[in-house]
Amino acid sequence: MKTIKHIFDGDFGCEEKTNNKPTVSVTLIDENGTESYVTVEDEWLTANNLNIGDTWPTD
């Protein structure tokens, strides 16, 4: 099981317009204290109602 430790939204926004959807970097931590990182669309994170302290979906 992994838990969301940190969400970093970076500098996406006003500087450059692209056709890409905004993404965030998510720091995950497992029960052994091992950290891993994933990048997902911000929209997906919001749609799944995920925030710091929540359990990361395994699928």
mmCIF file of the N, C-alpha and C atoms, coordinates in Angstrom:
data_MODEL
# 
_entry.id   MODEL 
# 
loop_
_atom_site.group_PDB 
_atom_site.id 
_atom_site.type_symbol 
_atom_site.label_atom_id 
_atom_site.label_alt_id 
_atom_site.label_comp_id 
_atom_site.label_asym_id 
_atom_site.label_entity_id 
_atom_site.label_seq_id 
_atom_site.pdbx_PDB_ins_code 
_atom_site.Cartn_x 
_atom_site.Cartn_y 
_atom_site.Cartn_z 
_atom_site.occupancy 
_atom_site.B_iso_or_equiv 
_atom_site.pdbx_formal_charge 
_atom_site.auth_seq_id 
_atom_site.auth_comp_id 
_atom_site.auth_asym_id 
_atom_site.auth_atom_id 
_atom_site.pdbx_PDB_model_num 
ATOM 1   N N  . MET A 1 1  ? 0.845   -1.180 0.000   1.00 0.00 ? 1  MET A N  1 
ATOM 2   C CA . MET A 1 1  ? 0.000   0.000  0.000   1.00 0.00 ? 1  MET A CA 1 
ATOM 3   C C  . MET A 1 1  ? 0.891   1.244  0.000   1.00 0.00 ? 1  MET A C  1 
ATOM 4   N N  . LYS A 1 2  ? 0.541   2.191  -0.839  1.00 0.00 ? 2  LYS A N  1 
ATOM 5   C CA . LYS A 1 2  ? 1.282   3.440  -0.918  1.00 0.00 ? 2  LYS A CA 1 
ATOM 6   C C  . LYS A 1 2  ? 0.366   4.598  -0.559  1.00 0.00 ? 2  LYS A C  1 
ATOM 7   N N  . THR A 1 3  ? 0.942   5.589  0.103   1.00 0.00 ? 3  THR A N  1 
ATOM 8   C CA . THR A 1 3  ? 0.204   6.768  0.537   1.00 0.00 ? 3  THR A CA 1 
ATOM 9   C C  . THR A 1 3  ? 0.781   7.997  -0.147  1.00 0.00 ? 3  THR A C  1 
ATOM 10  N N  . ILE A 1 4  ? -0.075  8.961  -0.472  1.00 0.00 ? 4  ILE A N  1 
ATOM 11  C CA . ILE A 1 4  ? 0.384   10.201 -1.093  1.00 0.00 ? 4  ILE A CA 1 
ATOM 12  C C  . ILE A 1 4  ? 1.055   11.065 -0.028  1.00 0.00 ? 4  ILE A C  1 
ATOM 13  N N  . LYS A 1 5  ? 2.328   11.358 -0.252  1.00 0.00 ? 5  LYS A N  1 
ATOM 14  C CA . LYS A 1 5  ? 3.102   12.171 0.691   1.00 0.00 ? 5  LYS A CA 1 
ATOM 15  C C  . LYS A 1 5  ? 3.122   13.642 0.272   1.00 0.00 ? 5  LYS A C  1 
ATOM 16  N N  . HIS A 1 6  ? 3.219   13.885 -1.047  1.00 0.00 ? 6  HIS A N  1 
ATOM 17  C CA . HIS A 1 6  ? 3.353   15.255 -1.533  1.00 0.00 ? 6  HIS A CA 1 
ATOM 18  C C  . HIS A 1 6  ? 2.827   15.342 -2.954  1.00 0.00 ? 6  HIS A C  1 
ATOM 19  N N  . ILE A 1 7  ? 2.235   16.478 -3.286  1.00 0.00 ? 7  ILE A N  1 
ATOM 20  C CA . ILE A 1 7  ? 1.772   16.741 -4.652  1.00 0.00 ? 7  ILE A CA 1 
ATOM 21  C C  . ILE A 1 7  ? 2.402   18.053 -5.089  1.00 0.00 ? 7  ILE A C  1 
ATOM 22  N N  . PHE A 1 8  ? 3.147   18.016 -6.192  1.00 0.00 ? 8  PHE A N  1 
ATOM 23  C CA . PHE A 1 8  ? 3.816   19.205 -6.703  1.00 0.00 ? 8  PHE A CA 1 
ATOM 24  C C  . PHE A 1 8  ? 3.238   19.547 -8.061  1.00 0.00 ? 8  PHE A C  1 
ATOM 25  N N  . ASP A 1 9  ? 2.668   20.755 -8.156  1.00 0.00 ? 9  ASP A N  1 
ATOM 26  C CA . ASP A 1 9  ? 2.018   21.128 -9.418  1.00 0.00 ? 9  ASP A CA 1 
ATOM 27  C C  . ASP A 1 9  ? 2.946   21.848 -10.376 1.00 0.00 ? 9  ASP A C  1 
ATOM 28  N N  . GLY A 1 10 ? 4.153   22.121 -9.994  1.00 0.00 ? 10 GLY A N  1 
ATOM 29  C CA . GLY A 1 10 ? 5.131   22.721 -10.891 1.00 0.00 ? 10 GLY A CA 1 
ATOM 30  C C  . GLY A 1 10 ? 4.755   24.109 -11.348 1.00 0.00 ? 10 GLY A C  1 
ATOM 31  N N  . ASP A 1 11 ? 5.247   24.476 -12.510 1.00 0.00 ? 11 ASP A N  1 
ATOM 32  C CA . ASP A 1 11 ? 5.043   25.826 -13.030 1.00 0.00 ? 11 ASP A CA 1 
ATOM 33  C C  . ASP A 1 11 ? 4.131   25.838 -14.241 1.00 0.00 ? 11 ASP A C  1 
ATOM 34  N N  . PHE A 1 12 ? 3.266   24.848 -14.376 1.00 0.00 ? 12 PHE A N  1 
ATOM 35  C CA . PHE A 1 12 ? 2.383   24.797 -15.537 1.00 0.00 ? 12 PHE A CA 1 
ATOM 36  C C  . PHE A 1 12 ? 1.398   25.954 -15.437 1.00 0.00 ? 12 PHE A C  1 
ATOM 37  N N  . GLY A 1 13 ? 1.130   26.574 -16.536 1.00 0.00 ? 13 GLY A N  1 
ATOM 38  C CA . GLY A 1 13 ? 0.126   27.636 -16.476 1.00 0.00 ? 13 GLY A CA 1 
ATOM 39  C C  . GLY A 1 13 ? 0.404   28.761 -17.432 1.00 0.00 ? 13 GLY A C  1 
ATOM 40  N N  . CYS A 1 14 ? 0.680   29.941 -16.903 1.00 0.00 ? 14 CYS A N  1 
ATOM 41  C CA . CYS A 1 14 ? 0.668   31.156 -17.702 1.00 0.00 ? 14 CYS A CA 1 
ATOM 42  C C  . CYS A 1 14 ? 1.889   31.343 -18.590 1.00 0.00 ? 14 CYS A C  1 
ATOM 43  N N  . GLU A 1 15 ? 2.959   30.599 -18.358 1.00 0.00 ? 15 GLU A N  1 
ATOM 44  C CA . GLU A 1 15 ? 4.187   30.883 -19.100 1.00 0.00 ? 15 GLU A CA 1 
ATOM 45  C C  . GLU A 1 15 ? 4.141   30.432 -20.544 1.00 0.00 ? 15 GLU A C  1 
ATOM 46  N N  . GLU A 1 16 ? 3.624   29.247 -20.783 1.00 0.00 ? 16 GLU A N  1 
ATOM 47  C CA . GLU A 1 16 ? 3.588   28.735 -22.145 1.00 0.00 ? 16 GLU A CA 1 
ATOM 48  C C  . GLU A 1 16 ? 2.284   28.023 -22.386 1.00 0.00 ? 16 GLU A C  1 
ATOM 49  N N  . LYS A 1 17 ? 1.640   28.324 -23.458 1.00 0.00 ? 17 LYS A N  1 
ATOM 50  C CA . LYS A 1 17 ? 0.388   27.644 -23.793 1.00 0.00 ? 17 LYS A CA 1 
ATOM 51  C C  . LYS A 1 17 ? 0.712   26.425 -24.652 1.00 0.00 ? 17 LYS A C  1 
ATOM 52  N N  . THR A 1 18 ? 0.217   25.271 -24.215 1.00 0.00 ? 18 THR A N  1 
ATOM 53  C CA . THR A 1 18 ? 0.390   24.040 -24.985 1.00 0.00 ? 18 THR A CA 1 
ATOM 54  C C  . THR A 1 18 ? -0.960  23.340 -25.066 1.00 0.00 ? 18 THR A C  1 
ATOM 55  N N  . ASN A 1 19 ? -1.017  22.295 -25.844 1.00 0.00 ? 19 ASN A N  1 
ATOM 56  C CA . ASN A 1 19 ? -2.239  21.504 -25.942 1.00 0.00 ? 19 ASN A CA 1 
ATOM 57  C C  . ASN A 1 19 ? -2.283  20.411 -24.881 1.00 0.00 ? 19 ASN A C  1 
ATOM 58  N N  . ASN A 1 20 ? -1.226  20.309 -24.073 1.00 0.00 ? 20 ASN A N  1 
ATOM 59  C CA . ASN A 1 20 ? -1.175  19.283 -23.047 1.00 0.00 ? 20 ASN A CA 1 
ATOM 60  C C  . ASN A 1 20 ? -2.002  19.688 -21.834 1.00 0.00 ? 20 ASN A C  1 
ATOM 61  N N  . LYS A 1 21 ? -2.583  18.688 -21.183 1.00 0.00 ? 21 LYS A N  1 
ATOM 62  C CA . LYS A 1 21 ? -3.314  18.943 -19.943 1.00 0.00 ? 21 LYS A CA 1 
ATOM 63  C C  . LYS A 1 21 ? -2.299  19.123 -18.816 1.00 0.00 ? 21 LYS A C  1 
ATOM 64  N N  . PRO A 1 22 ? -2.620  19.943 -17.821 1.00 0.00 ? 22 PRO A N  1 
ATOM 65  C CA . PRO A 1 22 ? -1.700  20.147 -16.700 1.00 0.00 ? 22 PRO A CA 1 
ATOM 66  C C  . PRO A 1 22 ? -1.444  18.831 -15.957 1.00 0.00 ? 22 PRO A C  1 
ATOM 67  N N  . THR A 1 23 ? -0.198  18.619 -15.593 1.00 0.00 ? 23 THR A N  1 
ATOM 68  C CA . THR A 1 23 ? 0.172   17.428 -14.842 1.00 0.00 ? 23 THR A CA 1 
ATOM 69  C C  . THR A 1 23 ? 0.765   17.828 -13.500 1.00 0.00 ? 23 THR A C  1 
ATOM 70  N N  . VAL A 1 24 ? 0.770   16.871 -12.578 1.00 0.00 ? 24 VAL A N  1 
ATOM 71  C CA . VAL A 1 24 ? 1.371   17.062 -11.267 1.00 0.00 ? 24 VAL A CA 1 
ATOM 72  C C  . VAL A 1 24 ? 2.298   15.886 -10.991 1.00 0.00 ? 24 VAL A C  1 
ATOM 73  N N  . SER A 1 25 ? 3.311   16.136 -10.175 1.00 0.00 ? 25 SER A N  1 
ATOM 74  C CA . SER A 1 25 ? 4.197   15.073 -9.701  1.00 0.00 ? 25 SER A CA 1 
ATOM 75  C C  . SER A 1 25 ? 3.735   14.679 -8.312  1.00 0.00 ? 25 SER A C  1 
ATOM 76  N N  . VAL A 1 26 ? 3.578   13.392 -8.105  1.00 0.00 ? 26 VAL A N  1 
ATOM 77  C CA . VAL A 1 26 ? 3.081   12.889 -6.833  1.00 0.00 ? 26 VAL A CA 1 
ATOM 78  C C  . VAL A 1 26 ? 4.163   12.029 -6.191  1.00 0.00 ? 26 VAL A C  1 
ATOM 79  N N  . THR A 1 27 ? 4.501   12.354 -4.934  1.00 0.00 ? 27 THR A N  1 
ATOM 80  C CA . THR A 1 27 ? 5.438   11.547 -4.163  1.00 0.00 ? 27 THR A CA 1 
ATOM 81  C C  . THR A 1 27 ? 4.621   10.554 -3.351  1.00 0.00 ? 27 THR A C  1 
ATOM 82  N N  . LEU A 1 28 ? 4.956   9.274  -3.509  1.00 0.00 ? 28 LEU A N  1 
ATOM 83  C CA . LEU A 1 28 ? 4.279   8.205  -2.780  1.00 0.00 ? 28 LEU A CA 1 
ATOM 84  C C  . LEU A 1 28 ? 5.251   7.592  -1.780  1.00 0.00 ? 28 LEU A C  1 
ATOM 85  N N  . ILE A 1 29 ? 4.722   7.114  -0.658  1.00 0.00 ? 29 ILE A N  1 
ATOM 86  C CA . ILE A 1 29 ? 5.560   6.450  0.331   1.00 0.00 ? 29 ILE A CA 1 
ATOM 87  C C  . ILE A 1 29 ? 4.870   5.147  0.745   1.00 0.00 ? 29 ILE A C  1 
ATOM 88  N N  . ASP A 1 30 ? 5.662   4.072  0.811   1.00 0.00 ? 30 ASP A N  1 
ATOM 89  C CA . ASP A 1 30 ? 5.061   2.795  1.205   1.00 0.00 ? 30 ASP A CA 1 
ATOM 90  C C  . ASP A 1 30 ? 5.277   2.544  2.693   1.00 0.00 ? 30 ASP A C  1 
ATOM 91  N N  . GLU A 1 31 ? 4.796   1.405  3.174   1.00 0.00 ? 31 GLU A N  1 
ATOM 92  C CA . GLU A 1 31 ? 4.862   1.103  4.605   1.00 0.00 ? 31 GLU A CA 1 
ATOM 93  C C  . GLU A 1 31 ? 6.286   0.931  5.120   1.00 0.00 ? 31 GLU A C  1 
ATOM 94  N N  . ASN A 1 32 ? 7.262   0.749  4.209   1.00 0.00 ? 32 ASN A N  1 
ATOM 95  C CA . ASN A 1 32 ? 8.667   0.634  4.607   1.00 0.00 ? 32 ASN A CA 1 
ATOM 96  C C  . ASN A 1 32 ? 9.390   1.974  4.559   1.00 0.00 ? 32 ASN A C  1 
ATOM 97  N N  . GLY A 1 33 ? 8.677   3.031  4.167   1.00 0.00 ? 33 GLY A N  1 
ATOM 98  C CA . GLY A 1 33 ? 9.286   4.353  4.071   1.00 0.00 ? 33 GLY A CA 1 
ATOM 99  C C  . GLY A 1 33 ? 9.963   4.622  2.740   1.00 0.00 ? 33 GLY A C  1 
ATOM 100 N N  . THR A 1 34 ? 9.791   3.720  1.777   1.00 0.00 ? 34 THR A N  1 
ATOM 101 C CA . THR A 1 34 ? 10.388  3.888  0.456   1.00 0.00 ? 34 THR A CA 1 
ATOM 102 C C  . THR A 1 34 ? 9.527   4.825  -0.374  1.00 0.00 ? 34 THR A C  1 
ATOM 103 N N  . GLU A 1 35 ? 10.171  5.849  -0.934  1.00 0.00 ? 35 GLU A N  1 
ATOM 104 C CA . GLU A 1 35 ? 9.456   6.822  -1.752  1.00 0.00 ? 35 GLU A CA 1 
ATOM 105 C C  . GLU A 1 35 ? 9.533   6.454  -3.222  1.00 0.00 ? 35 GLU A C  1 
ATOM 106 N N  . SER A 1 36 ? 8.452   6.759  -3.944  1.00 0.00 ? 36 SER A N  1 
ATOM 107 C CA . SER A 1 36 ? 8.435   6.627  -5.393  1.00 0.00 ? 36 SER A CA 1 
ATOM 108 C C  . SER A 1 36 ? 7.678   7.829  -5.937  1.00 0.00 ? 36 SER A C  1 
ATOM 109 N N  . TYR A 1 37 ? 7.796   8.028  -7.233  1.00 0.00 ? 37 TYR A N  1 
ATOM 110 C CA . TYR A 1 37 ? 7.226   9.222  -7.847  1.00 0.00 ? 37 TYR A CA 1 
ATOM 111 C C  . TYR A 1 37 ? 6.449   8.845  -9.098  1.00 0.00 ? 37 TYR A C  1 
ATOM 112 N N  . VAL A 1 38 ? 5.314   9.514  -9.281  1.00 0.00 ? 38 VAL A N  1 
ATOM 113 C CA . VAL A 1 38 ? 4.522   9.341  -10.495 1.00 0.00 ? 38 VAL A CA 1 
ATOM 114 C C  . VAL A 1 38 ? 4.084   10.715 -10.987 1.00 0.00 ? 38 VAL A C  1 
ATOM 115 N N  . THR A 1 39 ? 3.842   10.814 -12.269 1.00 0.00 ? 39 THR A N  1 
ATOM 116 C CA . THR A 1 39 ? 3.301   12.040 -12.857 1.00 0.00 ? 39 THR A CA 1 
ATOM 117 C C  . THR A 1 39 ? 1.954   11.684 -13.463 1.00 0.00 ? 39 THR A C  1 
ATOM 118 N N  . VAL A 1 40 ? 0.934   12.448 -13.075 1.00 0.00 ? 40 VAL A N  1 
ATOM 119 C CA . VAL A 1 40 ? -0.420  12.202 -13.568 1.00 0.00 ? 40 VAL A CA 1 
ATOM 120 C C  . VAL A 1 40 ? -1.064  13.521 -13.953 1.00 0.00 ? 40 VAL A C  1 
ATOM 121 N N  . GLU A 1 41 ? -2.119  13.438 -14.740 1.00 0.00 ? 41 GLU A N  1 
ATOM 122 C CA . GLU A 1 41 ? -2.858  14.655 -15.078 1.00 0.00 ? 41 GLU A CA 1 
ATOM 123 C C  . GLU A 1 41 ? -3.574  15.167 -13.828 1.00 0.00 ? 41 GLU A C  1 
ATOM 124 N N  . ASP A 1 42 ? -3.498  16.451 -13.616 1.00 0.00 ? 42 ASP A N  1 
ATOM 125 C CA . ASP A 1 42 ? -4.148  17.082 -12.471 1.00 0.00 ? 42 ASP A CA 1 
ATOM 126 C C  . ASP A 1 42 ? -5.643  16.770 -12.461 1.00 0.00 ? 42 ASP A C  1 
ATOM 127 N N  . GLU A 1 43 ? -6.238  16.765 -13.644 1.00 0.00 ? 43 GLU A N  1 
ATOM 128 C CA . GLU A 1 43 ? -7.666  16.469 -13.784 1.00 0.00 ? 43 GLU A CA 1 
ATOM 129 C C  . GLU A 1 43 ? -8.002  15.071 -13.255 1.00 0.00 ? 43 GLU A C  1 
ATOM 130 N N  . TRP A 1 44 ? -7.127  14.083 -13.518 1.00 0.00 ? 44 TRP A N  1 
ATOM 131 C CA . TRP A 1 44 ? -7.336  12.722 -13.049 1.00 0.00 ? 44 TRP A CA 1 
ATOM 132 C C  . TRP A 1 44 ? -7.270  12.665 -11.526 1.00 0.00 ? 44 TRP A C  1 
ATOM 133 N N  . LEU A 1 45 ? -6.297  13.365 -10.955 1.00 0.00 ? 45 LEU A N  1 
ATOM 134 C CA . LEU A 1 45 ? -6.136  13.399 -9.495  1.00 0.00 ? 45 LEU A CA 1 
ATOM 135 C C  . LEU A 1 45 ? -7.392  13.974 -8.845  1.00 0.00 ? 45 LEU A C  1 
ATOM 136 N N  . THR A 1 46 ? -7.900  15.062 -9.397  1.00 0.00 ? 46 THR A N  1 
ATOM 137 C CA . THR A 1 46 ? -9.100  15.702 -8.865  1.00 0.00 ? 46 THR A CA 1 
ATOM 138 C C  . THR A 1 46 ? -10.321 14.808 -9.050  1.00 0.00 ? 46 THR A C  1 
ATOM 139 N N  . ALA A 1 47 ? -10.458 14.200 -10.220 1.00 0.00 ? 47 ALA A N  1 
ATOM 140 C CA . ALA A 1 47 ? -11.609 13.339 -10.499 1.00 0.00 ? 47 ALA A CA 1 
ATOM 141 C C  . ALA A 1 47 ? -11.662 12.141 -9.555  1.00 0.00 ? 47 ALA A C  1 
ATOM 142 N N  . ASN A 1 48 ? -10.489 11.683 -9.115  1.00 0.00 ? 48 ASN A N  1 
ATOM 143 C CA . ASN A 1 48 ? -10.426 10.546 -8.202  1.00 0.00 ? 48 ASN A CA 1 
ATOM 144 C C  . ASN A 1 48 ? -10.390 10.991 -6.742  1.00 0.00 ? 48 ASN A C  1 
ATOM 145 N N  . ASN A 1 49 ? -10.547 12.306 -6.530  1.00 0.00 ? 49 ASN A N  1 
ATOM 146 C CA . ASN A 1 49 ? -10.625 12.868 -5.185  1.00 0.00 ? 49 ASN A CA 1 
ATOM 147 C C  . ASN A 1 49 ? -9.440  12.469 -4.314  1.00 0.00 ? 49 ASN A C  1 
ATOM 148 N N  . LEU A 1 50 ? -8.232  12.520 -4.901  1.00 0.00 ? 50 LEU A N  1 
ATOM 149 C CA . LEU A 1 50 ? -7.025  12.122 -4.192  1.00 0.00 ? 50 LEU A CA 1 
ATOM 150 C C  . LEU A 1 50 ? -6.279  13.349 -3.675  1.00 0.00 ? 50 LEU A C  1 
ATOM 151 N N  . ASN A 1 51 ? -5.774  13.229 -2.453  1.00 0.00 ? 51 ASN A N  1 
ATOM 152 C CA . ASN A 1 51 ? -5.043  14.323 -1.837  1.00 0.00 ? 51 ASN A CA 1 
ATOM 153 C C  . ASN A 1 51 ? -3.966  13.743 -0.922  1.00 0.00 ? 51 ASN A C  1 
ATOM 154 N N  . ILE A 1 52 ? -3.146  14.602 -0.365  1.00 0.00 ? 52 ILE A N  1 
ATOM 155 C CA . ILE A 1 52 ? -2.090  14.181 0.543   1.00 0.00 ? 52 ILE A CA 1 
ATOM 156 C C  . ILE A 1 52 ? -2.691  13.372 1.688   1.00 0.00 ? 52 ILE A C  1 
ATOM 157 N N  . GLY A 1 53 ? -2.055  12.239 1.988   1.00 0.00 ? 53 GLY A N  1 
ATOM 158 C CA . GLY A 1 53 ? -2.513  11.365 3.053   1.00 0.00 ? 53 GLY A CA 1 
ATOM 159 C C  . GLY A 1 53 ? -3.422  10.246 2.587   1.00 0.00 ? 53 GLY A C  1 
ATOM 160 N N  . ASP A 1 54 ? -3.908  10.347 1.344   1.00 0.00 ? 54 ASP A N  1 
ATOM 161 C CA . ASP A 1 54 ? -4.792  9.309  0.812   1.00 0.00 ? 54 ASP A CA 1 
ATOM 162 C C  . ASP A 1 54 ? -3.978  8.113  0.311   1.00 0.00 ? 54 ASP A C  1 
ATOM 163 N N  . THR A 1 55 ? -4.638  6.963  0.261   1.00 0.00 ? 55 THR A N  1 
ATOM 164 C CA . THR A 1 55 ? -4.024  5.757  -0.292  1.00 0.00 ? 55 THR A CA 1 
ATOM 165 C C  . THR A 1 55 ? -4.061  5.844  -1.802  1.00 0.00 ? 55 THR A C  1 
ATOM 166 N N  . TRP A 1 56 ? -2.923  5.535  -2.434  1.00 0.00 ? 56 TRP A N  1 
ATOM 167 C CA . TRP A 1 56 ? -2.824  5.562  -3.888  1.00 0.00 ? 56 TRP A CA 1 
ATOM 168 C C  . TRP A 1 56 ? -3.512  4.331  -4.466  1.00 0.00 ? 56 TRP A C  1 
ATOM 169 N N  . PRO A 1 57 ? -4.348  4.518  -5.509  1.00 0.00 ? 57 PRO A N  1 
ATOM 170 C CA . PRO A 1 57 ? -5.015  3.357  -6.125  1.00 0.00 ? 57 PRO A CA 1 
ATOM 171 C C  . PRO A 1 57 ? -3.986  2.394  -6.718  1.00 0.00 ? 57 PRO A C  1 
ATOM 172 N N  . THR A 1 58 ? -4.215  1.130  -6.569  1.00 0.00 ? 58 THR A N  1 
ATOM 173 C CA . THR A 1 58 ? -3.263  0.128  -7.064  1.00 0.00 ? 58 THR A CA 1 
ATOM 174 C C  . THR A 1 58 ? -3.464  -0.205 -8.526  1.00 0.00 ? 58 THR A C  1 
ATOM 175 N N  . ASP A 1 59 ? -4.608  0.138  -9.095  1.00 0.00 ? 59 ASP A N  1 
ATOM 176 C CA . ASP A 1 59 ? -4.886  -0.183 -10.495 1.00 0.00 ? 59 ASP A CA 1 
ATOM 177 C C  . ASP A 1 59 ? -4.253  0.816  -11.422 1.00 0.00 ? 59 ASP A C  1 
# 
